[in-house]
Amino acid sequence: MDTSHAGPAVPSTGPVRVNKAPVALGKLTWAAFAVALIALVSSWVAPVIVGTVARDAIVRHDMESFYLTVLVAWGLVIVLNLLALLLGIICARRPTGKVLSGAVIAIGATGILGLLFHLIQTGQITYLFR
């Protein structure tokens, strides 16, 4: 009898090493984060700009430029926050970048809620002093 051939090869039961390269975050995730940061900064800067323009408009009796500035400033804030929120949701559905996507969603949602509360508060104060 020839015992040199024992049969089919048996797979090893030892640990199997797989070389996994770290998965990089996608460009869309970084773009969403950049949009969220720009939205955050614009949310901080817009009240300062609107206040400055309001003071100048009262002195010049030019309310048209004031209303246009308010519309552009708050419109830019809401568009950037909605874009950040939408991009964050899209990136959260991807397999990588969950934490950064969550931060983008939080920044966008907080910006929208903050603007909503600000406009409600401003509307109530304006209504009280008529």
Long-range contacts (C-beta under 8 A, 24 or more apart in sequence): 23-95, 23-96, 24-96, 25-96, 25-97, 25-100, 26-91, 26-94, 26-96, 26-97, 28-87, 28-90, 28-91, 28-94, 29-91, 29-94, 29-96, 29-97, 29-100, 29-101, 29-104, 30-100, 31-87, 32-84, 32-87, 32-88, 32-90, 32-91, 32-100, 32-101, 32-104, 33-100, 33-103, 33-104, 35-80, 35-83, 35-84, 35-87, 35-104, 36-84, 36-87, 36-88, 36-103, 36-104, 36-107, 36-108, 37-107, 38-80, 39-77, 39-80, 39-81, 39-83, 39-84, 39-107, 39-108, 39-111, 40-107, 40-111, 42-76, 42-77, 42-80, 43-77, 43-81, 43-111, 43-114, 43-115, 46-73, 46-74, 46-76, 46-77, 47-118, 49-73, 50-74, 74-115, 74-119, 77-111, 77-115, 78-112, 78-115, 80-111, 81-107, 81-108, 81-109, 81-111, 81-112, 81-115, 82-108, 82-112, 83-108, 84-108, 84-111, 85-109, 85-112
